[in-house]
Amino acid sequence: MGEEERRILTSEAPIASLEEYRRRGGGQALEKVLQTDPADVIEIIRKAGLRGRGGGGFPTAVKWDGVRRSEASRKFVCANGAEGEPGTFKDRYLMRQNPYQIVEGLAIAALVIGAEMAYLAVKRHMTREIGALQRALDEFQAGTEVARKIDLVLGPDEYLFGEEKALLEVIEGGQPLPRLLPPYLQGLFGGALGGPESNPTVVNNIETLAHVPQIILKGPDWFRSFGTQDTPGTMIFTISGDVQKPIVRESPLGVTLRELIYDLAGGLKEGRRVKAIFSGVANAVVTPEMLDLPLSFDSMKQAGSGLGSAGFIVYDDTACMVDVAYWFSRFLHVESCNQCPPCKMGSREITTHLRRLLDGEGNRGDLEDIPYVASWTPNGARCFLAWEESIVVTSILREYPEDFAAHIEGTCLLRHDLQLPKMTDFLQDEGFTYDQTYHRKQPDWSYSDDPVVI
C-alpha cells in the first residue's frame, strides 16, 4: 500500500476548493445519506468500528444512536476543533489540509441525528484554520441546504474549551466551565436530567467526523482494512520533543512508537536513547519497553497508559523528569477552572512541591506529599482534568525515582531547559513553534507582565 493509499483524511497538498474536493469524490457521501434511513447510516458506522479521535475513543455509533433515539424535540451536534492538548497538532493540521471533509462529516451527523443546528467550534486565535473552515463552509452552504444549518463558533484559548461540557457553555456565550451532566443529558440551550427539554447534543472531535464521509462512501470493510481490530482506521499522529524531525503524519492504527519515532521522525540525536514518552498530559508516562506496542485505544489502556489524541512528546536520557512533571502540573493547575476546589487546590500543592524540588529546597516530605495530594485531587471533579493531574504526575514519580532523589541530594546533572510543548504552529521543514508567553499565564487565566512561578 503506497503512502497516499494509507491516508483517509489528508494528502500531500491541502485541498483548496470544493471543486477540487468533489473531483476526489467529496460530497457523494452526503448525497447518499440524504437517500438512506438514519438507522442504516448508524449501522454502517457501527460496523466500521469508528471510535472518537478526541482522546476517549468512545464508539461513535453509540453516541449518535443515543441522541437519535431521544424523544426530545430539539437536538444538536457540535464538532470539537478546540485543540489545546500539549504535544498535539492533529486537528489544526486537518483543518488546514482538508476542511471540506470536516464540514461534510458534520453535515452527515446533523442529518442522521435530526439536529436542529450544528456548530463547528474552534479557538479564535487559529486564524489560518478559521480561514480554511470558513471557505469550506461558505462553498458548501452555497449549494447544500443542510450545510446552512452549520455555524462556526470562535472561542477562547483555554484548555477546557476542548472539554465537551465546557464547549457547550462557550457556544451558549459563556466561559469554558464544565457542566455537571454530559451533553446527551444536558445539551445546548436546554434543561437537564434527560427530560423533553434537555436538548441532547452530540459532540464529536473534528477528526472523528472527517472519517465519516469515506466510511459511508467506501463501506465498513474498507475502513477496517486500516488499523487494528479494536481501533480501525487511521489517526493523525504528532511527534515532538527530542526527535530529529518533528512531524504530523496520518498513519493506520497499529503502527508502533518505534516506527513513528525512528522511521518517520528521524530518531533521536546520535548516542541518545528514549527515556520517556507522553501522549499529551492526560495519561501515564510511556516507557521505552512500550516502543513496539501496536498503537490502539485498547492496547495502550492495557499497557497502563492511553492513546489520547495521538500527540506524543519524546524525551531522551538527558531530560530531567522532575522538570517535565513540574511543567505538566503547572499547566493543569493554571488551566483548572476553579469550580472544583480539590482540583485547583490539589494541582497547586503538587506544582508547589515540584517547584521546591527544582529549586533545591525539597526533601523526602515533598515526595511523600505528592502522591497523597494526588489521591484526593480528583474528588468531585466535573471533568477529567483533575484525574490527568493525578495520573501523569504520579506515573513520573513512580517510573523515575532517581531523578527526584538526585534533586533532594543536590546531584542532578540532567537537562533543565525544557518548556511546555504547547504548540502554536507547524511548518513541514522547520517543525513546531511553541507558546512563548505561557510562562506568564496565571491561575485566574490572566497574564502577568513577568514570569509566574507556582
C-alpha positions in Angstrom: 0.0 0.0 0.0 1.5 3.3 -1.1 1.8 6.3 1.2 -1.2 8.1 -0.3 -3.3 4.9 -0.1 -2.6 4.7 3.7 -4.4 8.0 4.2 -8.1 8.7 4.6 -8.1 12.3 5.7 -5.0 14.1 4.4 -2.9 14.2 1.2 0.4 15.7 0.1 -1.1 19.1 -0.6 -4.1 20.9 1.0 -7.5 20.7 -0.7 -8.0 24.3 -1.9 -11.6 24.3 -3.1 -14.9 22.5 -3.1 -14.5 21.8 -6.8 -11.2 20.0 -6.1 -12.8 18.1 -3.2 -15.7 17.0 -5.4 -13.2 15.8 -8.1 -11.8 13.5 -5.4 -15.3 12.1 -4.6 -16.2 14.6 -1.9 -19.9 15.3 -1.4 -21.0 11.9 -2.6 -21.4 10.5 0.9 -23.7 13.4 1.9 -25.9 12.8 -1.2 -26.0 9.1 -0.3 -27.1 9.8 3.3 -29.9 12.0 2.0 -31.4 8.9 0.4 -30.7 6.5 3.4 -32.5 5.7 6.6 -30.6 7.3 9.5 -30.7 4.0 11.4 -28.9 2.3 8.4 -26.2 5.0 8.4 -25.6 4.5 12.1 -25.3 0.8 11.5 -22.6 1.4 8.8 -20.7 3.5 11.4 -21.1 0.8 14.0 -19.8 -2.0 11.7 -16.9 0.2 10.8 -15.9 0.4 14.4 -15.2 4.2 14.3 -14.1 5.5 17.7 -13.7 9.1 18.8 -10.4 10.7 17.9 -10.5 13.4 20.6 -8.8 11.2 23.3 -11.5 9.0 24.8 -12.1 6.5 22.0 -15.8 6.2 22.6 -17.8 4.4 19.8 -19.2 7.0 17.5 -22.3 4.9 16.5 -23.4 4.6 20.2 -23.2 8.3 20.7 -25.2 9.1 17.6 -27.8 6.4 18.2 -28.5 7.5 21.8 -29.3 11.1 20.7 -31.2 10.0 17.5 -33.5 7.8 19.6 -34.2 10.5 22.1 -37.8 11.8 22.2 -36.6 15.4 22.9 -38.0 17.9 20.4 -34.7 19.7 19.9 -31.3 18.1 19.2 -27.9 19.5 18.3 -24.5 18.3 17.1 -21.1 20.0 17.7 -17.7 19.5 16.0 -15.0 20.0 18.6 -11.9 21.7 17.0 -10.8 23.4 20.2 -7.5 21.7 20.2 -5.3 22.5 23.2 -3.5 19.4 24.4 0.2 20.0 24.8 2.1 18.0 22.2 -0.8 17.7 19.8 -1.3 19.5 16.4 -3.5 17.0 14.6 -6.8 19.0 14.4 -5.1 22.2 13.2 -3.3 20.1 10.6 -6.5 18.5 9.4 -8.3 21.9 9.3 -5.5 23.2 7.0 -5.4 20.1 4.9 -9.0 19.1 4.4 -11.6 21.4 5.9 -14.2 20.1 3.3 -14.3 16.6 4.8 -14.8 18.0 8.2 -17.8 20.0 7.0 -19.3 17.1 5.1 -18.9 14.8 8.1 -20.6 17.3 10.4 -23.5 17.8 7.9 -24.0 14.0 7.8 -24.1 13.8 11.6 -26.7 16.6 11.7 -28.9 14.7 9.2 -28.6 11.4 11.0 -29.5 12.5 14.5 -32.1 15.0 13.3 -30.2 18.1 14.6 -31.9 21.5 14.6 -28.4 23.1 14.2 -24.8 22.1 14.1 -21.8 24.0 15.4 -18.2 24.0 14.4 -16.1 25.2 17.4 -12.5 26.4 17.2 -10.3 28.8 19.1 -10.4 32.3 17.8 -6.6 32.6 17.6 -6.5 29.9 15.0 -6.7 32.4 12.2 -5.3 30.2 9.4 -7.6 27.3 10.3 -10.6 29.5 10.6 -9.9 30.9 7.1 -9.9 27.3 5.7 -13.0 26.3 7.5 -14.9 29.4 6.6 -14.0 28.9 3.0 -15.2 25.3 3.0 -18.4 26.2 4.9 -19.2 29.1 2.5 -18.8 26.9 -0.5 -20.9 24.1 0.9 -23.6 26.5 2.1 -23.9 28.0 -1.4 -25.3 24.7 -2.7 -26.2 22.4 0.2 -29.2 23.1 2.4 -28.1 21.1 5.4 -24.8 23.0 5.5 -26.7 26.2 6.0 -27.5 24.9 9.5 -23.9 24.9 10.5 -22.5 27.8 12.5 -18.8 28.5 13.0 -18.2 29.4 16.7 -14.9 31.0 17.9 -13.9 30.5 21.5 -11.1 31.3 24.0 -7.6 29.8 24.2 -8.3 28.0 27.5 -7.6 24.2 27.6 -11.0 23.5 29.0 -12.7 24.9 25.9 -11.9 21.4 24.4 -13.8 19.6 27.2 -17.2 18.7 25.7 -19.4 20.1 28.5 -17.4 23.3 28.7 -17.6 23.6 24.9 -21.4 23.8 25.1 -21.1 26.6 27.6 -18.9 28.6 25.2 -21.4 28.0 22.3 -24.1 29.4 24.6 -22.0 32.5 25.1 -20.4 31.6 28.4 -16.9 30.8 29.8 -15.4 27.3 29.3 -16.6 25.9 32.6 -17.6 22.2 32.5 -21.1 21.4 33.5 -22.1 18.5 35.8 -24.1 16.5 33.2 -22.9 15.1 29.9 -24.2 16.6 26.6 -26.7 13.7 26.0 -28.4 14.6 29.3 -28.0 18.3 29.2 -27.5 19.6 25.7 -27.4 23.1 24.2 -29.9 25.7 25.3 -31.8 23.2 27.3 -32.8 21.9 30.7 -31.4 18.9 32.5 -32.0 15.3 33.6 -32.9 13.9 30.2 -36.3 15.4 30.0 -38.1 16.6 26.8 -36.4 20.0 27.0 -32.9 18.6 27.7 -31.9 19.1 24.0 -29.5 16.1 23.8 -26.4 17.0 21.9 -23.7 15.0 20.1 -20.1 16.3 20.5 -17.5 14.8 18.2 -13.9 15.7 17.6 -13.4 17.0 14.1 -11.1 14.1 13.1 -13.9 11.7 14.0 -16.3 13.5 11.8 -13.9 13.7 8.9 -13.7 9.9 8.8 -17.5 9.6 8.3 -17.8 10.5 4.6 -15.2 7.9 3.5 -16.8 5.2 5.6 -20.3 6.0 4.1 -18.8 6.0 0.6 -16.5 3.0 0.7 -18.0 0.9 3.4 -17.1 -0.6 6.8 -14.9 -3.4 5.4 -12.8 -0.9 3.6 -12.4 1.2 6.7 -11.5 -1.9 8.7 -8.7 -2.7 6.2 -6.8 0.0 8.1 -5.8 -0.1 11.7 -6.4 -2.8 14.3 -9.4 -4.9 15.3 -10.3 -2.7 18.3 -9.4 0.6 16.7 -9.9 0.5 12.9 -8.9 3.3 10.5 -6.1 5.8 10.6 -5.2 8.6 13.0 -3.2 11.8 12.7 -0.1 11.4 14.9 2.0 14.3 16.3 5.6 13.5 17.3 7.6 16.2 19.0 10.3 16.7 21.6 13.8 15.2 21.4 13.5 13.8 17.8 15.4 14.9 14.8 12.4 15.7 12.7 9.2 16.6 14.5 6.2 15.6 12.4 2.5 15.5 11.9 1.5 12.4 9.9 -1.6 10.3 9.2 -0.9 6.6 9.6 -3.1 3.5 10.1 -3.6 2.5 13.8 -1.4 -0.4 14.7 1.8 1.5 13.9 4.3 1.4 16.7 6.0 4.2 18.6 9.3 2.9 17.3 8.2 3.3 13.7 6.8 6.8 14.4 9.9 8.0 16.2 12.7 6.3 14.2 11.2 5.8 10.7 9.1 9.0 10.4 10.6 11.4 12.9 14.3 10.6 12.2 15.1 9.1 15.6 17.0 10.9 18.4 20.3 12.6 18.4 23.3 10.3 18.0 24.1 8.4 21.2 20.9 9.3 22.9 18.1 6.9 23.9 14.4 7.3 24.7 13.7 7.9 28.4 10.1 8.9 28.4 7.1 9.5 26.1 3.9 11.3 26.9 0.6 11.1 25.0 -0.2 14.7 26.0 -0.7 15.4 29.7 -3.7 13.1 30.2 -2.1 9.7 30.6 0.6 7.9 32.4 4.1 8.1 31.0 5.0 5.6 28.2 8.3 3.9 29.0 10.8 2.5 26.4 9.5 -1.0 27.0 6.4 0.0 25.1 8.1 1.2 21.9 7.0 -1.9 20.0 3.4 -1.9 21.2 0.9 -1.6 18.2 -0.9 1.6 18.9 -4.7 1.5 19.6 -7.0 2.6 22.3 -7.3 -0.8 23.9 -3.6 -1.7 23.7 -2.5 1.5 25.3 -5.0 1.2 28.1 -4.0 -2.4 28.8 -0.3 -1.3 28.9 -1.3 1.2 31.7 -1.3 4.4 29.7 -3.6 5.8 26.9 -3.6 6.7 23.2 -5.2 10.1 23.9 -5.2 12.4 20.8 -2.1 10.7 19.4 0.2 13.5 20.3 3.5 12.0 21.5 6.1 14.1 23.3 9.5 12.3 23.3 12.3 12.9 25.9 15.7 11.5 25.7 18.0 10.4 28.5 19.3 13.9 29.2 16.0 15.2 30.3 15.1 15.7 33.9 11.7 14.2 34.7 11.2 16.5 37.7 11.3 19.4 35.3 8.8 17.6 33.0 6.5 16.8 35.9 6.6 20.5 37.0 5.6 21.9 33.6 2.8 19.4 33.2 1.5 20.0 36.7 1.8 23.8 36.3 -0.2 23.7 33.0 -3.0 21.6 34.6 -3.1 23.9 37.7 -3.3 27.1 35.6 -5.9 25.6 33.3 -8.1 24.3 36.1 -11.3 26.4 36.2 -11.7 26.6 40.0 -15.2 25.1 40.1 -13.9 22.0 41.9 -11.8 23.1 44.9 -9.9 19.8 45.3 -8.7 20.1 41.7 -7.5 23.7 42.0 -6.0 23.3 45.4 -4.5 19.8 44.8 -2.9 20.8 41.5 -1.5 23.9 43.2 0.0 21.9 46.0 1.6 19.3 43.7 3.0 22.1 41.5 4.5 23.8 44.6 6.2 20.6 45.8 7.7 20.1 42.4 8.9 23.7 42.2 10.6 23.2 45.6 12.4 20.2 44.4 13.6 22.1 41.3 14.8 25.0 43.4 16.9 22.7 45.6 14.6 23.3 48.6 12.8 19.9 48.5 13.0 16.9 50.9 11.6 13.5 51.4 8.4 15.0 52.7 7.7 16.5 49.3 7.9 13.1 47.7 5.5 11.7 50.3 3.1 14.5 49.9 2.8 14.4 46.1 1.0 11.0 45.8 -1.1 11.8 48.9 -2.4 15.1 47.4 -2.8 13.4 44.0 -5.1 10.8 45.7 -7.7 13.4 46.7 -7.3 16.0 43.8 -10.0 14.3 41.6 -12.6 14.4 44.4 -15.9 15.7 43.0 -14.3 16.6 39.6 -16.7 17.8 36.9 -14.2 16.9 34.2 -11.1 14.7 33.6 -8.5 17.5 34.3 -8.1 16.6 37.9 -7.6 13.0 37.0 -4.9 14.0 34.5 -3.0 15.8 37.2 -3.1 12.7 39.5 -2.3 10.2 36.8 0.5 11.9 34.9 2.5 13.2 37.9 2.3 10.0 40.0 3.4 8.0 37.0 6.5 10.1 36.6 7.3 9.8 40.3 6.8 6.1 40.1 9.0 5.5 37.0 11.8 7.9 37.6 12.5 8.0 41.4 16.2 8.5 40.7 15.6 11.9 39.2 13.6 13.0 42.2 16.3 11.6 44.6 19.0 13.5 42.7 17.2 16.8 43.3 16.9 16.1 47.1 20.6 15.2 47.2 21.6 18.2 45.0 23.3 15.9 42.5 21.1 16.2 39.4 23.1 16.9 36.2 20.2 16.4 33.8 18.9 18.9 31.3 16.5 21.6 32.7 16.0 23.8 29.7 12.6 22.2 29.0 9.4 24.1 28.2 5.8 23.2 28.0 5.1 21.8 24.5 2.1 24.0 23.8 2.2 24.3 20.1 1.3 27.4 18.1 2.3 26.4 14.6 3.8 23.7 12.4 6.0 24.1 9.3 6.8 21.0 7.4 10.5 21.7 7.1 11.0 23.6 10.3 8.9 21.7 12.9 6.8 23.2 15.7 6.8 26.6 17.3 5.7 26.9 20.9 3.8 29.4 23.0 6.5 31.7 24.4 4.0 33.6 26.6 2.6 30.7 28.6 5.0 31.0 31.5 3.3 34.4 32.2 -0.2 32.9 32.4 -1.8 32.9 35.9 -4.2 30.5 37.6 -7.0 33.0 37.0 -6.3 32.8 33.2 -5.0 36.3 33.1 -1.4 37.1 32.0 1.3 38.8 34.1 4.0 41.1 32.7 6.6 38.8 34.3 7.0 35.0 34.5 4.7 33.4 37.1 6.4 31.0 39.5 4.0 28.5 41.1 
